[in-house]
Amino acid sequence: MPFVKQELASQASQLLSEKLGCKVEIKDVYLRLFNHLDLQNVAVYDQQQCLMLKSSHIGAKLTLNGLLDNKIQINHLELFNTQCNLYRENDETSPNFQFVIDSLGSKNPEDEAGPDLIINTLIVRDLSIQYDVKSSFRTPQKFNPDHLAIEKFDANLRINSLTADSINLRVRYSALKEHSGLNISSLAFQLVSGKNDTKLLGLKLKMPKSQLQLTEVKLHHASNKWNDILNGTLEGTKLNGEINPSDMGALLPQLAQLDDELYTINATVGKNTEDLNVSAELSRRNNPQLFSLTLGAALNTKALQDHHTAIHCDIDELNVKPDQIKSWAKAFGSSELPDLIDRIDAIHHNGTIDVFDKKIETTGITKFANGSITENVELNDDIIDAKIETQQLDLGTLLNSQELGILNSKTEINGNIAQKDLKFSSLIENAVVNNYQYKNITGGTVTTNGTTTV
């Protein structure tokens, strides 16, 4: 009956408005057998009277028995054709949906956990979300968490339990497309988290040309506060799969050009109280001769909490062929490289990289068929301090010159790059020019404000 439906819609709108503390409009309400409720054409406004949520269909099948035990159990919940407009003014202000979260909390100060929410099945279809931090700059065609534009999100999940300090969630299936080009074809996992332990089980991610899976993740923490989670420990977990760089083009647009390359990854991730440790092997699928990398890295999470970046990386083995270098260079806008690239059969490198904020230190040795180079470079903002040695470097082959031969040398570079104040000093231990051998030649240059003196 139209009058009954209209009255039900009015009562439901008023009830939700009082519960959420905002304006709610519901056009139609349908009551079915077995506690099945359908809300049609729902609109929820934020406290600035801006439309925050609009949905053509919200359906729920409720179980009333659990209310006596402070449990809200929903057997089936549907959310179809929904648009969300979410925002916050800046990082210091609350988002426009915070009041909804607060309204769902317990009003009893002695009830810390609040009611227990159970949703046996939650189905989401055609959900779009616009989220903006208004004070943040936009980055067109690049993924930006401050300006999300999820054009389509679908999901089938189960909330086994949700309280103020714990969650047991199983995502059977989810997929999304974001305006930047980020496309997740399928994501499934189970998350079980409480005050002191968090488990992530059976994570499987599929993108148009990539797929990754993660074994069981176990994180131990003193509490479920963010700082305690960062200070927690993570048992070693394994990540493996295949990555096509083009699927990451939303994060770094140049990667979209590498759509015909596929890489295999095998990694182990763990964490002690201070460092997040990663060991990984990455190579071109079916052609590791083109590119392969083995490394170990540590990110200091305590420094991260103090707003510092501290990373240590050991490059155990890097092998790369000229064809791979040219492919990367083309993707990043350098289509023409020096001819000597083609005269290098392959590059083999091992060494270390240390980063602390703007300070970068690298040490290592790079070998190829035409000799080797040992490097020790420290770059602190604009200040450089570098030591470079060449061993049996075949300049004749590299530079395609019949006059040049083998070079063994030591070079030091010091100064300020931005101010163009640099000092070069070199020792040529051995050099062959026009079949003559020269030894122990020293020299250098000083550059001041762009003017060079030998």
C-alpha positions in Angstrom: 0.0 0.0 0.0 1.5 3.4 -1.0 0.5 5.1 2.3 2.1 2.3 4.4 5.3 2.4 2.3 5.4 6.2 2.6 4.9 6.1 6.4 7.6 3.4 6.7 10.0 5.5 4.7 9.3 8.5 6.8 9.8 6.6 10.1 13.0 5.0 8.8 14.4 8.3 7.7 13.6 9.9 11.1 15.1 6.9 13.0 18.4 7.0 11.0 18.6 10.8 11.2 18.4 10.6 15.0 20.9 7.8 15.2 23.5 9.3 12.9 22.9 12.9 13.8 22.4 14.1 10.2 19.8 14.4 7.5 18.7 11.0 5.9 16.2 10.6 3.1 14.6 7.2 2.1 12.1 7.1 -0.7 10.8 3.6 -0.3 10.9 0.8 2.3 10.0 -2.8 1.6 9.4 -5.3 4.5 9.6 -8.9 3.5 9.2 -12.2 5.4 12.0 -13.5 7.7 13.2 -10.0 8.8 14.2 -8.9 5.3 14.3 -5.1 4.9 14.9 -3.2 1.6 15.6 0.5 1.5 15.3 2.2 -1.9 16.8 5.5 -3.1 18.7 6.4 0.1 20.4 9.7 0.6 22.6 10.6 3.6 23.9 14.2 4.1 26.9 15.2 6.2 26.8 17.9 8.9 27.5 20.6 6.4 24.3 19.5 4.5 26.3 18.1 1.6 25.2 14.9 0.0 27.6 12.2 1.4 26.0 9.0 0.3 23.4 8.1 -2.3 22.3 4.5 -2.9 19.6 3.0 -5.1 19.3 -0.1 -3.0 20.3 -1.2 0.6 19.0 -4.6 1.6 19.4 -6.4 4.9 18.2 -9.7 6.4 18.5 -9.4 10.2 18.7 -11.9 13.1 17.1 -10.4 16.2 18.1 -13.1 18.7 21.6 -11.8 19.3 20.4 -8.4 20.5 20.0 -9.7 24.0 23.7 -10.7 24.0 24.8 -7.2 22.7 25.3 -8.7 19.2 24.1 -7.2 16.0 23.8 -10.0 13.5 23.0 -9.5 9.8 22.6 -12.6 7.8 22.7 -10.8 4.4 23.5 -7.1 3.5 23.4 -5.7 0.0 24.7 -2.3 -1.2 23.9 -1.6 -4.9 24.6 1.4 -7.1 26.1 3.6 -4.4 28.0 6.9 -4.7 30.0 8.4 -1.8 31.3 11.9 -1.5 33.9 12.0 1.3 36.4 14.8 2.2 38.3 16.6 4.8 39.6 20.2 4.8 43.2 19.2 5.7 45.2 16.6 7.6 44.4 18.3 11.0 40.6 18.2 10.6 38.2 15.2 10.8 36.7 13.8 7.7 33.0 14.6 6.9 32.0 11.0 7.8 33.7 10.9 11.2 30.4 11.7 13.0 28.9 8.5 11.5 31.6 6.4 13.0 31.2 8.2 16.4 27.4 7.7 16.3 27.8 3.9 15.9 30.1 3.6 19.0 28.8 2.7 22.4 27.2 5.5 24.5 28.1 3.6 27.7 31.6 4.7 28.9 31.9 1.5 30.8 31.3 -0.6 27.7 34.8 -0.3 26.0 34.2 -2.9 23.4 30.7 -1.9 22.4 28.3 -4.2 20.5 29.6 -7.1 18.5 28.7 -6.8 14.8 28.4 -9.9 12.6 27.6 -9.8 8.9 27.4 -13.3 7.3 27.4 -11.9 3.8 28.0 -8.4 2.5 27.6 -7.8 -1.2 28.7 -4.5 -2.8 28.0 -3.8 -6.4 28.8 -0.6 -8.4 30.1 1.5 -5.5 31.9 4.7 -6.4 33.9 6.8 -3.9 35.2 10.3 -4.3 37.6 11.3 -1.4 39.5 14.6 -1.3 41.8 16.3 1.2 41.0 19.8 0.0 44.3 21.4 1.0 46.3 18.8 -0.9 47.6 19.3 -4.4 46.2 17.1 -7.2 48.3 14.8 -9.3 46.5 14.1 -12.6 46.9 10.6 -14.0 48.8 9.5 -10.9 47.4 7.6 -7.9 47.0 10.0 -4.9 45.6 8.8 -1.6 44.6 12.4 -0.8 42.4 12.5 -4.0 40.8 9.1 -4.5 38.3 8.6 -7.3 37.2 4.9 -7.2 34.9 4.6 -10.2 33.8 1.0 -9.5 34.1 -1.2 -6.5 32.6 -4.7 -6.1 32.9 -7.0 -3.1 31.6 -10.2 -1.5 32.8 -10.5 2.1 31.9 -11.8 5.5 32.4 -10.0 8.9 32.7 -12.8 11.4 33.1 -10.2 14.2 33.7 -6.5 14.5 34.2 -4.7 17.9 35.9 -1.6 19.0 39.2 -3.4 19.4 39.0 -6.4 17.1 38.0 -7.6 13.7 37.6 -10.9 11.9 37.0 -10.3 8.3 37.0 -12.6 5.2 37.0 -11.0 1.8 35.9 -13.7 -0.6 36.2 -11.4 -3.6 36.8 -7.7 -4.3 37.7 -5.6 -7.3 38.1 -1.9 -8.0 39.0 0.6 -10.7 40.4 4.0 -9.8 40.5 7.1 -12.0 44.4 7.1 -12.1 44.3 3.8 -13.9 44.8 1.5 -10.9 42.9 -1.7 -11.7 42.6 -4.5 -9.2 40.9 -7.4 -11.0 40.6 -9.6 -7.8 41.6 -9.4 -4.2 40.8 -12.0 -1.5 42.1 -12.5 2.0 41.2 -13.1 5.6 42.1 -10.6 8.4 41.9 -11.5 12.1 43.1 -8.7 14.4 42.9 -8.1 18.2 44.7 -6.1 20.8 48.0 -8.1 20.6 47.9 -10.1 17.4 47.1 -9.6 13.8 46.9 -12.3 11.1 46.5 -11.9 7.4 45.7 -15.2 5.7 45.5 -16.3 2.1 46.0 -13.0 0.4 45.7 -13.3 -3.4 45.9 -10.3 -5.7 45.2 -10.2 -9.4 45.7 -7.2 -11.7 45.2 -7.2 -15.5 48.7 -8.6 -16.1 50.1 -9.4 -12.6 49.3 -11.8 -9.8 50.7 -12.0 -6.3 50.1 -14.2 -3.3 51.2 -13.9 0.3 51.5 -16.7 2.8 50.3 -16.3 6.4 51.3 -13.0 8.0 51.6 -12.9 11.8 52.1 -9.6 13.5 52.5 -9.3 17.3 52.0 -5.9 19.1 51.5 -4.5 22.6 48.2 -3.0 21.6 46.2 -2.1 18.5 47.3 1.5 18.6 49.2 2.6 15.5 52.5 3.2 17.2 52.4 -0.1 19.0 51.6 -1.9 15.7 54.7 -0.2 14.1 56.8 -1.3 17.0 55.5 -4.9 16.8 57.2 -7.9 15.4 56.4 -9.7 12.2 57.1 -13.4 11.6 58.8 -14.1 8.3 56.2 -14.4 5.5 56.7 -15.2 1.8 55.5 -13.1 -1.2 55.7 -14.6 -4.7 54.1 -14.0 -8.1 54.5 -12.3 -11.4 54.5 -8.5 -12.0 53.9 -6.6 -15.1 55.2 -3.0 -14.5 52.3 -1.5 -16.6 49.9 -2.5 -13.8 51.8 -0.1 -11.5 51.5 2.8 -14.0 49.1 4.6 -11.7 51.9 4.9 -9.1 54.7 5.8 -11.7 53.2 6.8 -15.1 56.4 5.8 -17.0 55.9 2.1 -16.0 52.8 2.0 -18.3 55.2 1.8 -21.2 56.6 -1.5 -20.1 53.4 -3.5 -20.9 55.2 -6.3 -22.6 57.6 -7.2 -19.8 56.8 -9.7 -17.0 58.9 -10.2 -13.9 59.0 -13.0 -11.4 59.3 -12.1 -7.7 60.1 -14.2 -4.6 60.5 -12.3 -1.4 60.5 -12.9 2.4 59.3 -10.2 4.8 59.9 -10.0 8.5 60.2 -7.4 11.3 61.9 -7.1 14.6 61.2 -4.3 17.1 63.1 -1.7 15.0 63.5 -2.9 11.4 61.3 -4.2 8.6 63.5 -6.6 6.7 63.0 -7.8 3.1 65.0 -10.2 1.1 63.9 -10.6 -2.5 64.8 -12.1 -5.9 63.4 -10.4 -9.0 64.0 -11.4 -12.6 62.6 -11.3 -16.1 60.3 -14.2 -16.6 61.7 -16.8 -19.0 64.7 -14.6 -19.7 66.6 -13.9 -16.4 69.8 -13.2 -18.5 68.2 -9.9 -19.5 67.7 -8.9 -15.8 68.0 -10.5 -12.4 68.4 -8.9 -8.9 69.0 -10.4 -5.5 68.9 -8.0 -2.5 68.2 -7.6 1.2 66.8 -4.4 2.7 66.0 -3.0 6.1 63.6 -0.1 6.8 64.0 1.4 10.3 60.4 1.8 11.6 61.5 3.7 14.7 63.1 6.4 12.5 59.9 6.5 10.5 57.9 7.3 13.6 60.2 10.3 14.2 59.5 11.4 10.6 62.9 10.2 9.3 63.8 7.8 6.5 66.5 5.2 7.3 67.0 2.4 4.8 69.9 0.0 4.4 70.1 -2.2 1.2 72.5 -4.9 0.3 72.6 -5.6 -3.4 73.9 -9.2 -3.5 73.8 -9.5 -7.3 72.5 -7.4 -10.1 72.8 -8.6 -13.7 71.4 -6.6 -16.6 71.8 -6.7 -20.4 72.0 -3.6 -22.7 68.6 -4.5 -24.3 67.0 -4.2 -20.9 68.6 -0.9 -20.1 67.4 0.5 -23.5 63.9 -0.7 -22.7 63.8 1.1 -19.4 65.4 4.2 -20.8 62.8 4.4 -23.6 60.0 4.1 -21.0 61.4 7.0 -19.0 61.9 9.2 -22.0 65.5 8.6 -23.0 65.1 6.8 -26.4 68.7 7.5 -27.5 71.6 6.2 -25.4 75.3 6.4 -26.1 76.7 3.8 -28.5 78.9 2.3 -25.8 75.8 0.7 -24.3 75.8 -1.8 -27.2 79.5 -2.5 -26.6 78.8 -3.7 -23.1 77.9 -7.3 -23.1 76.4 -7.3 -19.6 76.6 -5.5 -16.3 77.2 -7.2 -13.0 77.0 -5.2 -9.8 77.0 -5.8 -6.1 77.2 -3.3 -3.2 75.3 -1.4 -0.6 73.1 1.6 -0.4 72.3 3.6 2.8 69.8 6.3 3.0 69.1 8.7 5.9 66.8 11.5 4.9 68.7 13.5 2.3 72.0 11.6 2.9 72.8 8.8 0.5 75.9 6.5 0.6 76.7 3.9 -2.0 79.6 1.4 -2.2 80.1 -1.4 -4.7 81.8 -2.8 -7.7 80.4 -2.9 -11.2 81.9 -5.5 -13.6 81.5 -6.1 -17.3 83.5 -7.8 -20.1 85.5 -4.6 -20.6 86.7 -4.1 -17.1 85.3 -3.1 -13.7 84.6 0.1 -11.7 84.7 0.4 -7.9 82.7 3.2 -6.4 82.3 4.8 -3.0 79.9 7.8 -3.2 78.4 9.9 -0.4 75.8 12.5 -1.3 74.5 14.8 1.5 71.9 17.1 0.0 74.2 19.0 -2.6 77.5 18.0 -1.0 79.3 15.1 -2.8 82.3 13.1 -1.7 83.1 10.3 -4.2 86.0 7.9 -4.8 86.0 6.0 -8.1 88.5 3.4 -9.3 88.8 1.7 -12.7 90.4 -1.7 -13.1 91.5 -3.1 -16.5 88.9 -0.8 -18.2 89.1 -1.3 -21.9 88.5 2.2 -23.2 89.3 1.2 -26.8 86.4 -1.2 -27.0 84.0 0.9 -25.0 84.6 4.1 -27.0 85.3 2.3 -30.3 88.7 3.8 -30.5 91.9 2.2 -31.9 94.1 4.7 -30.1 92.9 3.9 -26.6 93.6 0.8 -24.5 93.5 -0.4 -20.9 93.0 2.1 -18.1 93.6 1.7 -14.3 92.9 4.9 -12.4 91.7 6.5 -9.1 89.5 9.6 -9.0 88.2 11.7 -6.2 85.3 14.2 -6.5 84.5 16.7 -3.7 82.4 19.8 -3.4 79.0 21.4 -3.8 77.0 20.4 -6.9 74.4 23.1 -6.7 76.9 25.9 -6.4 79.2 24.3 -9.1 82.1 24.3 -6.7 83.8 21.0 -7.4 87.3 19.5 -7.1 88.5 16.6 -9.2 91.8 14.8 -8.5 93.0 11.7 -10.4 95.8 9.2 -10.4 96.3 7.3 -13.6 98.2 4.2 -12.5 98.3 2.8 -16.0 97.0 3.9 -19.4 97.6 2.7 -22.9 97.4 5.3 -25.7 98.5 4.6 -29.3 100.2 1.5 -28.0 102.3 3.5 -25.5 102.0 2.8 -21.8 101.8 5.7 -19.4 102.1 5.2 -15.6 101.5 7.2 -12.4 100.2 10.4 -13.9 98.4 12.8 -11.4 96.2 15.7 -12.2 93.0 17.5 -11.3 90.6 20.3 -11.9 88.9 22.9 -9.7 85.6 24.3 -10.6 84.4 27.5 -8.8 81.1 29.1 -9.8 81.1 27.2 -13.0 84.7 28.2 -14.0 87.2 25.3 -14.3 90.9 25.5 -13.7 93.2 22.6 -14.5 
